[in-house]
Amino acid sequence: MAPPRKNKLPQPLPDGFILTDTEKKKWRLGKITGQGGFGLIYIASQDVDRPVPDDSDFVIKVEYQENGPLFSELKFYQRAAKAESVQTWKRNKKLDCLGIPTYWGSGLAEYRDLKYRFMAMERLGSDLQKVCEHNGGRLKKTTVLQLGQRLVDVLEYIHENEYVHADIKAANLMLGYKDPDQVYLADYGLSYRYCPDGVHKLYKENPKKGHNGTIEYTSLDAHKGLVPSRRGDLQILGFCLLHWLCGSLPWDGVLKQPTQVQEAKASLMDNLPDSVLQLSVGRASTDEVASFLLYVKTLDYQDKPDYRLLKELLSCGDGGRLDFSVPEGAAGSAAKDPPNRAKGQKAGAARGAAGAKLRPAQVGDEDSDRGKNKPVQARYIRGPPVSKPPAQQTDGGAQQSSRSEDENLPAVRRSLRLRPARTYEEDDREEEEEEEVGPKPVPARYLRGPPIGQGAPPKQKTRPKRTGKTSEEQTVTCRIPEPRLDLCRRTRAWAQSDRQTHTPYTERPDDRPPDHGRLGDGFGGSDPRDLKQKAVSTQSRSQRSWFVYVGVFLLLVAVFEFAKVFLHPFKRKR
């Protein structure tokens, strides 16, 4: 028979099959209770003469002999997790329990020309992943911190025995079979001997081995292709604690893109502690996890962590039993919402009932306001400024009226105002100053329309009286020299005459007045027709000067060409 393909679940062994380990101990297989990545797990018993009871204390994990994960796990137990070593460690550290499953034996077996490798261990209960799923993806904060402290104890033991786990996650954390309050770190298929014979592995990135491990929690060192280290284990633990506490991780949406997961993890570690503190959910703050990851960030690749300090960072002041009940506000418990959230919902319902009658009127007001054209500010209107009606209120009255108008507006529209009322008042003051200068007369050449009879008397343009000005402002407005005042009046009369006739400039060149919009143009009291003749004579002189310049230029060019032709034979003779 052809050898089985590696990393494939083995064909099941028959119920009651007898296995013999390397120490000649016999084991009887019962029914299958579960399966791992590449192996099957059977209930087992050392009493081979009768069927295996359902409450047996042992299990046996079986894989094909060619598979690597069980071989790596077996080597870890044989070298670093012998029962005697674990008991000695617990006594020295004064620990009641150390979450490492007890190893009972291993060996090889053959069935129907297929070779198997097996390992006997103590029986464990359900895994923590099922508990998290039942609780909506989250655990209580005290439970998370207690789990962190216990796992730090486990990692300290395996690190001191030259190994790292490299695959910490809820699916690899098993509750005790007889005591669910105990948690064990299982599945050492990816464990690695980082420090053989006391010599730490060197820092060497290998992109071909990048992103090894469980993508949600694997360390940044593993993403870079480095062999696992102690700081990598602690970083994985920190990501797990954050997930159990918050129910999700920032990179959950890009798990199929390992490079993006790596970038998200690097961003999280670079921006500590704020990047973790902002992930807090409800009352479950992430202060302790942020401090934990911040310490891990300070470690170098070969540094030995301070495990006692790590346990202090995760201290919660509660050393009791683990509480796996549903936390408040978890997705799996709609009945146990936080009190403040329930109060907020009741208050919102009360506000909705009280404001139900007012809501249609407010919506109607806003819709009517949207349909109306908003007044355009004066600075955006082309043409002379429009005079304002006389103010009949004092400053206090104006402020009171504007305040009352503000109160009548909907709250949403008041909140959307971009500028305060004071800025609008400043704009209005500037517009009033522009109006004080007075409008400029429009030149007659820009006015069009049917001509009006010559005998029609010109209409006098009356200016609206301005109110609200002080006596000083009126005095300044009247201080205009008599000659210029006379010029203004005559210019206005000419403009009015052209406005009545509406004759284009080309038809009546002699009667078109010049543009005397500004008082300080320097023409004094001259007749507009004289000014027109002066302008025409100035233009003719400028044209004659231009012809003279062109003639001189052409003459110089001709002289230059003649000299070049005339002197060329003499140069050749020389």
Secondary structure as UniProt FT lines:
FT   TURN            15..16
FT   STRAND          18..20
FT   TURN            22..23
FT   STRAND          26..35
FT   STRAND          40..45
FT   TURN            48..49
FT   TURN            54..55
FT   STRAND          58..64
FT   TURN            65..66
FT   HELIX           69..80
FT   HELIX           83..93
FT   STRAND          103..111
FT   TURN            112..113
FT   STRAND          114..122
FT   STRAND          124..127
FT   HELIX           128..134
FT   TURN            135..137
FT   HELIX           141..160
FT   TURN            161..162
FT   HELIX           170..172
FT   STRAND          173..176
FT   TURN            180..181
FT   STRAND          183..185
FT   TURN            189..190
FT   HELIX           196..198
FT   HELIX           207..209
FT   TURN            210..211
FT   TURN            215..217
FT   HELIX           220..223
FT   TURN            224..225
FT   HELIX           230..246
FT   TURN            250..251
FT   HELIX           252..254
FT   TURN            255..256
FT   HELIX           258..270
FT   TURN            271..273
FT   HELIX           274..277
FT   TURN            278..279
FT   TURN            282..283
FT   HELIX           287..297
FT   TURN            301..302
FT   HELIX           307..313
FT   TURN            328..329
FT   TURN            331..332
FT   HELIX           339..354
FT   TURN            355..357
FT   HELIX           358..371
FT   HELIX           378..380
FT   HELIX           395..408
FT   HELIX           411..415
FT   HELIX           421..437
FT   HELIX           444..446
FT   TURN            454..455
FT   HELIX           471..478
FT   HELIX           482..501
FT   TURN            505..507
FT   TURN            509..511
FT   TURN            519..520
FT   TURN            524..525
FT   HELIX           528..573
//
